[in-house]
Each structure stands twice: as C-alpha cells, then as structure tokens.
Amino acid sequence: MKILVLASTYPRRQNDTEPNFIGNLCLYLARDDIIHVVTPHDEGIPTRESLSTNLEVFRFRYAPQRWETLVYNGGILANLKRNRLKYLLVPFFVIGQILLTIRLIRSNSYDIIHAHWIIPQGFVAIIARLFSRQRPAIILTSHGGDLFALKGALFSRLKRWIINASDHLTVVSSAMKDTAMMLGIPERKISVIPMGVDSYGTFFPSMTSAEREGLIFVGRLVSKKGIEYLLESMPSVLKRHPKQHLTIIGDGPLRTTLLELCRVKKIEQSVTFVGSIVNTAIPSYLQKAAIAIMPSVVTDNGDQDGAPVAIMETLACGCPTLVSDYPGARDIIVDGENGLLVRQKSSIMIAEKINYLLDNPKIRESLGKNGRESIQKKFDWQVVSAEFQAVFNKFVKS
C-alpha cells in the first residue's frame, strides 16, 4: 500500500521538541507500507528527506525562510493568537501544501491520502484530488482542536463539507465522535482510533513506587491544559508535604503568566519550569515522578484535548496519574482503576487527590501497575497502527 500523509507538523530532526505522534504512526505504518509525508518547511531542515526505506518526507515552502513561523513552537492556533499578522501567512501555507500534494499525486499511484486535521489538511486533500487524475481514498484524522475549537456557522459548514467529501473520518476519542455526529456526519463514516505510545520501547517503568519522588506535568503551556489550577493547588499540598516539588515540562504563551502566579502564591522554590525538551528525554522524567497531574479543561470557546498522548505516556511509564474529568480523558482513565479523575477547574480537589496519593503508597503502586497494563492493551503503537491499517484496507481498490 502507498500512503500520502498530510500534516501541519512533523518532527524536524531526531531530537525535536515538537509533538511526535504523527511521526511515530508513520514509522509503524512504514514497516509494511510506503509512506510519503507532506509537511511545512522550517529553518535548517531539507525540503526532502528519506527517513527509512519506506518513509520519505517532503516539506513545502510557504514564505521566505525567516517568515516561515506559522507552524512550529506551539502550533498554528497558538501562533495566530500570539501574532495576528501571521494570518497573512495562512493562504500561502494552504496553497503551498496544495501545490506539492498535487505534484506528488500526479507522479505517484497512492492508495490512500491520510490527512491529519480536518482544517487545513482535509481541505488540502479534497482540493488536490480534484486537480489530479489519480483518485486515492481520503482518510481524515481529527486530533481535537480543529473539531472542537473552530466554531461558528462558516467553520461548521466547511468541516461538514470536507468530511462529507472525504471517504472516512477517524477521531481520537469517543467525545469527538459525538461532536462529529452533531455536525450531521453519519456514524458509519466515523472510527475512534487514538494516537499511541511505544510502551514496549521508549516508555516503560524504571523505578518502583517507593523510589519515585516529586510531581510532574507534561504539555504545552496553553489555556486548555489548565495548569493554573495545578499551581493554585500547590500551597495546600506543600502545607501537608513541604518537601514536594513540581516539575513542569513544556513551553507556550502562558509561561510568563504562570511564573507570575507562582510568585503570587509564593511557591517559586517548589516549582521548576523546565521548558521544552527533546522527546527522547521525557521518559526519564516520567519514570522518576511519584505523581503526574494533567488538569486539562474545556475552554470558553470549546477548545479541549482529544485523547492526550501525554496521559498515555505517563501511564506507560507506570506513573500514577491524576487527570481532570473532561470528555477526552474518559477514553483513557477509569477512575480508581488505572488513574484518578478530578473535577475540572478545582484546585481544591486537585490538592486533596495529590495529598491522598502521597499518603497512600500502595494505591500509587496499584494505579501505576494498572495504568501501564491498560496502555499496553489498547494504546501501544502496535495496536493503534493495526487499527489504522484495518481502516485503510477497506478503501484500497483491488
């Protein structure tokens, strides 16, 4: 099978700090299939690169190199919020990806176009196929932000048109399936397939529960991650456990605001902002932490996580995990079995649950063990890639 993957972001180098889930999925699919990836260019990386025998990446230019700043370091939506002038880059971004996609479709016999994100990649796939003689099936994958956050009549009509013009839609959580069906998409056209984790390789436990120390958060510093509620819980945690320390891994537009909140709450000495780190370094932090906290929320404009890979990674490392109770988390966490759920936006309840886990090492040990087992059964890349293969096979012309 020959698959053309369209993405807004893709690992630029081996030790990148950008999310790596699309790259990992492509690596697993490339074990059996030929994978070509179309993704935006960035400074210091080639426009064409062969990563393995079956995996090749093509990067399109959409502006002079110093202005190619729409995509990385936070993602498109975050970059647009930071600087509205970047909206001027959007048409060139879309056109650049369309042109390269058309060229590749005309010169290759693809069976599948796999477009990550409905907007803009789904739109790119539909338009590019219209201008090509080849008619590969289009499989869309939505990761959350494009489905939840892009609201209003215009975006709703556009999303509905793109999904209906494609052959199939996959979403990473059951809540996203419900949202897609509210747009009028028939249930038969939607599959729930999460992203995955390399639980047998990169992410694994390396310490016993008794050896683990400290609290950890991993994720972008943006509103939907709810990090302020975790920070607001820390004074109550430190009152009972004064030696505890919180490590925050990730970067984003809220960094300055969160640092100021630490100063106001007088917890600066108990919180470390590590910033963005290379993906390969993340497991070593998760393998040492006593508790991981992921306090994500549904924002006022409806933006929310789908099924965060960061939660899967903490569980795969055997780290007891506390997660806000929002729709995307419920596909991963069974409360009290493989993790704990806590009401959204409640710093009081976050503090209570952290203290409860710190006071009960046997419960932490049980959650860590059950969490890892749940990831291996349902979310390991071997399982996830096989599910994508099964969907692709339904649309490959014999």
C-alpha positions as CSV (number, residue, x, y, z in Angstrom):
1,M,0.0,0.0,0.0
2,K,1.2,3.5,-0.8
3,I,0.0,6.3,1.6
4,L,0.4,10.1,1.3
5,V,0.3,11.7,4.7
6,L,-0.6,15.4,5.1
7,A,0.3,17.1,8.3
8,S,0.8,20.6,9.8
9,T,3.7,19.5,12.0
10,Y,6.2,16.7,11.8
11,P,9.4,16.0,13.7
12,R,12.1,18.1,12.0
13,R,15.0,16.2,13.4
14,Q,15.8,13.3,15.7
15,N,15.9,15.2,18.9
16,D,12.9,17.5,18.3
17,T,10.7,19.1,20.9
18,E,7.6,19.1,18.7
19,P,4.9,16.5,19.4
20,N,5.9,13.3,17.8
21,F,2.7,11.2,17.4
22,I,2.3,11.6,13.7
23,G,6.0,10.7,13.2
24,N,5.6,7.6,15.3
25,L,2.5,6.5,13.5
26,C,4.3,6.9,10.1
27,L,7.2,4.9,11.4
28,Y,5.0,2.0,12.4
29,L,3.0,2.1,9.1
30,A,6.2,2.2,7.1
31,R,7.1,-1.3,8.4
32,D,4.6,-2.6,5.8
33,D,3.7,0.3,3.5
34,I,5.3,3.1,1.5
35,I,4.7,6.4,3.3
36,H,5.2,9.9,1.9
37,V,4.7,12.8,4.2
38,V,3.8,16.4,3.1
39,T,4.5,18.9,5.9
40,P,5.7,22.5,6.1
41,H,9.4,23.5,5.9
42,D,11.3,25.1,8.7
43,E,14.7,26.7,9.0
44,G,17.7,24.4,8.9
45,I,16.0,21.3,7.5
46,P,15.9,19.9,4.0
47,T,12.9,20.1,1.7
48,R,13.1,16.4,1.0
49,E,14.4,13.7,3.3
50,S,14.4,9.9,3.4
51,L,14.0,8.6,6.9
52,S,13.9,4.9,6.1
53,T,13.4,2.6,3.1
54,N,9.7,3.2,3.1
55,L,9.4,6.6,4.7
56,E,10.1,9.9,2.8
57,V,9.3,13.4,3.9
58,F,8.5,16.3,1.5
59,R,8.5,19.8,3.0
60,F,6.8,22.7,1.2
61,R,7.9,26.3,1.3
62,Y,5.2,28.9,2.0
63,A,7.3,32.1,2.6
64,P,10.8,33.3,2.7
65,Q,12.7,31.2,5.3
66,R,12.7,33.9,8.1
67,W,8.9,34.3,7.8
68,E,8.1,30.5,7.9
69,T,6.9,30.9,11.5
70,L,3.3,29.8,11.3
71,V,3.5,26.2,12.4
72,Y,6.2,25.2,14.9
73,N,6.8,26.4,18.5
74,G,3.3,26.0,19.7
75,G,1.2,25.1,16.7
76,I,-0.9,27.2,14.2
77,L,-3.7,28.3,16.5
78,A,-1.3,29.4,19.3
79,N,0.9,31.2,16.9
80,L,-2.1,33.0,15.3
81,K,-3.2,34.1,18.8
82,R,0.2,35.4,19.7
83,N,0.6,37.5,16.5
84,R,-2.4,38.2,14.2
85,L,-0.1,39.3,11.4
86,K,0.6,35.6,10.9
87,Y,-2.9,35.3,9.4
88,L,-1.3,36.7,6.3
89,L,0.7,33.5,6.0
90,V,-2.3,31.2,6.1
91,P,-3.2,31.5,2.3
92,F,0.4,30.8,1.3
93,F,0.6,27.9,3.7
94,V,-2.6,26.3,2.2
95,I,-1.6,27.0,-1.4
96,G,2.0,25.7,-0.8
97,Q,0.7,22.4,0.6
98,I,-1.9,22.0,-2.2
99,L,0.6,22.5,-5.0
100,L,3.1,20.0,-3.5
101,T,0.3,17.5,-2.9
102,I,-1.0,17.8,-6.5
103,R,2.6,17.2,-7.8
104,L,3.1,14.1,-5.7
105,I,-0.3,12.6,-6.5
106,R,0.3,13.1,-10.2
107,S,3.7,11.4,-10.0
108,N,2.8,8.5,-7.7
109,S,0.0,6.0,-7.5
110,Y,-1.2,6.5,-3.9
111,D,-3.9,4.2,-2.5
112,I,-4.7,6.5,0.5
113,I,-4.3,10.2,1.4
114,H,-4.2,10.4,5.2
115,A,-4.9,14.0,6.2
116,H,-4.2,14.9,9.8
117,W,-6.6,17.7,10.9
118,I,-9.8,18.5,9.0
119,I,-8.7,22.1,8.6
120,P,-6.4,22.8,6.8
121,Q,-5.1,19.3,5.7
122,G,-8.5,17.9,4.9
123,F,-9.3,20.9,2.7
124,V,-5.9,20.5,1.0
125,A,-6.6,16.8,0.3
126,I,-10.0,17.4,-1.2
127,I,-8.8,20.3,-3.5
128,A,-5.6,18.5,-4.5
129,R,-7.5,15.4,-5.5
130,L,-9.9,17.5,-7.7
131,F,-6.9,18.6,-9.7
132,S,-5.4,15.1,-10.1
133,R,-6.1,12.2,-12.3
134,Q,-5.5,9.8,-9.5
135,R,-8.4,9.2,-7.1
136,P,-6.9,7.9,-3.9
137,A,-9.2,7.5,-0.9
138,I,-9.1,10.3,1.6
139,I,-9.0,9.4,5.3
140,L,-9.2,12.3,7.7
141,T,-7.9,12.2,11.3
142,S,-9.0,14.9,13.7
143,H,-7.0,15.4,16.9
144,G,-9.3,17.7,18.7
145,G,-8.6,21.4,18.2
146,D,-9.9,21.5,14.6
147,L,-13.1,19.8,15.6
148,F,-13.8,21.5,19.0
149,A,-12.3,25.0,18.7
150,L,-13.2,26.1,15.1
151,K,-16.8,27.1,15.7
152,G,-19.4,29.3,14.0
153,A,-21.7,28.7,11.0
154,L,-18.9,29.1,8.5
155,F,-16.4,26.7,10.0
156,S,-19.2,24.2,10.8
157,R,-20.3,24.2,7.1
158,L,-16.7,23.9,6.0
159,K,-15.9,21.0,8.3
160,R,-19.1,19.2,7.2
161,W,-18.3,19.7,3.5
162,I,-14.7,18.4,4.0
163,I,-15.8,15.3,5.9
164,N,-18.6,14.5,3.5
165,A,-16.2,14.9,0.5
166,S,-13.7,12.5,2.2
167,D,-14.1,8.7,2.4
168,H,-13.8,8.3,6.2
169,L,-13.0,10.2,9.4
170,T,-11.1,8.9,12.4
171,V,-11.1,10.8,15.7
172,V,-9.0,10.1,18.8
173,S,-11.8,10.0,21.4
174,S,-15.5,9.0,21.8
175,A,-16.4,12.6,22.7
176,M,-15.0,13.7,19.3
177,K,-17.2,11.1,17.6
178,D,-20.3,12.6,19.3
179,T,-19.2,16.1,18.2
180,A,-18.8,15.0,14.6
181,M,-22.2,13.3,14.6
182,M,-23.7,16.6,15.8
183,L,-22.3,18.2,12.6
184,G,-24.5,15.7,10.7
185,I,-21.8,13.1,9.9
186,P,-23.3,9.6,9.8
187,E,-21.9,7.2,12.5
188,R,-20.8,4.7,9.9
189,K,-18.3,7.2,8.5
190,I,-16.5,7.7,11.8
191,S,-14.0,5.5,13.6
192,V,-12.5,6.2,17.0
193,I,-8.7,5.4,16.9
194,P,-6.4,7.2,19.4
195,M,-2.8,8.0,18.9
196,G,-0.4,5.7,20.6
197,V,2.7,5.1,22.8
198,D,5.8,3.0,22.4
199,S,5.1,1.2,25.7
200,Y,7.5,-1.7,24.9
201,G,10.4,0.5,23.9
202,T,10.7,4.2,24.9
203,F,8.1,4.4,27.7
204,F,8.5,1.9,30.5
205,P,8.8,1.9,34.3
206,S,12.4,2.0,35.6
207,M,11.7,2.6,39.3
208,T,9.5,1.1,42.0
209,S,6.7,3.2,43.6
210,A,8.8,3.7,46.7
211,E,11.7,5.1,44.8
212,R,9.7,7.7,42.9
213,E,9.7,11.4,44.0
214,G,8.0,14.6,43.1
215,L,5.1,15.8,41.0
216,I,5.2,16.4,37.2
217,F,3.2,18.0,34.4
218,V,3.9,17.5,30.7
219,G,2.3,19.5,28.0
220,R,2.1,22.9,26.2
221,L,1.5,25.9,28.4
222,V,-1.8,26.9,26.9
223,S,-5.3,27.6,28.3
224,K,-6.8,24.1,27.7
225,K,-4.1,22.4,29.8
226,G,-5.5,24.1,33.0
227,I,-2.0,24.4,34.6
228,E,-3.1,27.4,36.7
229,Y,-5.4,25.1,38.7
230,L,-2.5,22.8,39.5
231,L,-0.3,25.7,40.6
232,E,-3.2,27.0,42.8
233,S,-3.3,23.6,44.5
234,M,0.3,23.6,45.5
235,P,0.1,25.7,48.7
236,S,-2.3,23.1,50.2
237,V,0.0,20.3,49.0
238,L,3.1,21.9,50.4
239,K,1.3,22.6,53.8
240,R,1.0,18.8,54.2
241,H,4.0,17.7,52.3
242,P,6.5,20.6,52.4
243,K,9.3,18.8,50.6
244,Q,7.3,18.1,47.5
245,H,8.4,19.7,44.2
246,L,6.5,20.2,40.9
247,T,8.3,19.9,37.6
248,I,6.6,21.5,34.6
249,I,7.8,20.3,31.2
250,G,6.7,22.2,28.1
251,D,6.5,25.8,26.9
252,G,3.9,28.1,25.4
253,P,2.3,31.5,25.5
254,L,1.2,31.2,29.2
255,R,4.7,30.8,30.6
256,T,5.1,34.3,31.9
257,T,1.6,34.3,33.4
258,L,2.2,31.0,35.2
259,L,5.6,32.2,36.5
260,E,3.8,35.3,38.0
261,L,1.2,33.0,39.5
262,C,4.0,31.1,41.3
263,R,5.3,34.3,42.7
264,V,1.9,35.4,43.9
265,K,1.3,32.0,45.5
266,K,4.9,32.1,47.0
267,I,5.7,28.7,45.6
268,E,8.6,29.6,43.3
269,Q,11.0,27.4,45.2
270,S,8.8,24.4,44.9
271,V,8.1,24.6,41.1
272,T,10.6,24.2,38.2
273,F,9.7,25.2,34.7
274,V,12.0,23.0,32.6
275,G,10.7,24.3,29.2
276,S,10.6,22.3,26.0
277,I,12.8,19.3,26.0
278,V,13.6,16.8,23.3
279,N,11.1,14.0,23.1
280,T,13.6,11.3,23.9
281,A,14.3,13.0,27.3
282,I,10.7,12.9,28.5
283,P,10.6,9.3,29.7
284,S,13.4,9.8,32.2
285,Y,11.3,12.4,34.0
286,L,8.1,10.3,34.0
287,Q,10.0,7.2,35.2
288,K,11.1,9.1,38.3
289,A,8.0,11.1,39.3
290,A,5.7,10.0,42.1
291,I,2.6,11.5,40.6
292,A,1.7,13.0,37.2
293,I,-1.0,15.6,37.1
294,M,-2.9,16.6,33.8
295,P,-5.5,19.2,34.8
296,S,-6.9,19.9,31.3
297,V,-10.1,21.9,30.9
298,V,-12.7,22.7,28.3
299,T,-12.1,26.4,27.5
300,D,-14.8,29.1,27.0
301,N,-14.6,28.7,23.2
302,G,-14.9,24.9,23.4
303,D,-11.3,24.1,22.7
304,Q,-10.2,20.9,24.5
305,D,-7.8,18.0,24.2
306,G,-8.9,14.9,22.3
307,A,-7.1,12.0,23.9
308,P,-3.8,13.4,25.0
309,V,-0.7,11.3,24.3
310,A,0.9,12.8,27.4
311,I,-1.5,11.0,29.6
312,M,-0.8,7.7,27.8
313,E,3.0,8.3,28.2
314,T,2.7,8.8,32.0
315,L,0.7,5.6,32.3
316,A,3.1,3.7,30.1
317,C,5.9,4.7,32.5
318,G,4.0,3.3,35.4
319,C,3.5,6.8,36.9
320,P,0.3,7.2,39.0
321,T,-1.7,9.8,37.1
322,L,-4.3,12.4,38.2
323,V,-6.4,13.8,35.3
324,S,-9.3,16.3,35.1
325,D,-12.6,14.7,34.3
326,Y,-13.3,16.0,30.7
327,P,-14.6,14.0,27.7
328,G,-11.3,13.1,26.1
329,A,-9.8,11.7,29.3
330,R,-12.6,9.2,29.9
331,D,-11.4,7.0,27.0
332,I,-8.1,6.6,28.8
333,I,-8.7,6.8,32.5
334,V,-11.0,4.5,34.5
335,D,-11.3,6.4,37.8
336,G,-9.8,4.5,40.7
337,E,-8.6,1.7,38.5
338,N,-5.7,3.0,36.3
339,G,-5.7,6.6,37.4
340,L,-7.8,9.2,39.2
341,L,-10.3,11.7,37.8
342,V,-10.9,15.1,39.4
343,R,-13.5,17.8,38.7
344,Q,-12.3,20.4,36.1
345,K,-11.0,23.7,37.4
346,S,-11.0,22.7,41.0
347,S,-7.7,23.4,42.7
348,I,-9.1,22.3,46.0
349,M,-9.9,18.8,44.7
350,I,-6.6,18.6,42.9
351,A,-4.8,19.2,46.2
352,E,-7.0,16.7,48.0
353,K,-6.2,14.0,45.4
354,I,-2.5,14.7,45.4
355,N,-2.3,14.5,49.2
356,Y,-4.4,11.3,49.1
357,L,-1.9,9.7,46.7
358,L,1.1,10.9,48.6
359,D,-0.3,9.5,51.8
360,N,-1.1,6.1,50.2
361,P,2.0,4.5,48.5
362,K,0.2,1.2,48.0
363,I,-2.6,2.9,46.0
364,R,0.1,4.7,43.9
365,E,1.7,1.3,43.2
366,S,-1.6,-0.2,42.1
367,L,-2.5,2.7,39.9
368,G,0.9,2.6,38.3
369,K,0.8,-1.1,37.5
370,N,-2.8,-1.0,36.2
371,G,-2.1,2.2,34.2
372,R,0.8,0.5,32.3
373,E,-1.2,-2.6,31.6
374,S,-4.1,-0.5,30.2
375,I,-1.8,1.3,27.8
376,Q,-0.2,-2.0,26.5
377,K,-3.7,-3.5,25.8
378,K,-5.2,-0.5,24.0
379,F,-2.8,2.3,23.2
380,D,0.5,0.8,22.2
381,W,1.6,1.8,18.7
382,Q,1.4,-1.8,17.5
383,V,-2.3,-1.9,18.4
384,V,-3.1,1.6,17.1
385,S,-1.2,1.2,13.8
386,A,-3.1,-2.1,13.1
387,E,-6.4,-0.3,13.6
388,F,-5.4,2.4,11.1
389,Q,-4.3,-0.4,8.7
390,A,-7.7,-2.0,9.0
391,V,-9.5,1.2,8.1
392,F,-7.1,1.9,5.1
393,N,-7.7,-1.7,3.8
394,K,-11.4,-1.0,3.5
395,F,-10.8,1.7,1.0
396,V,-7.9,0.3,-1.1
397,K,-9.1,-0.5,-4.6
398,S,-8.4,-4.1,-5.5
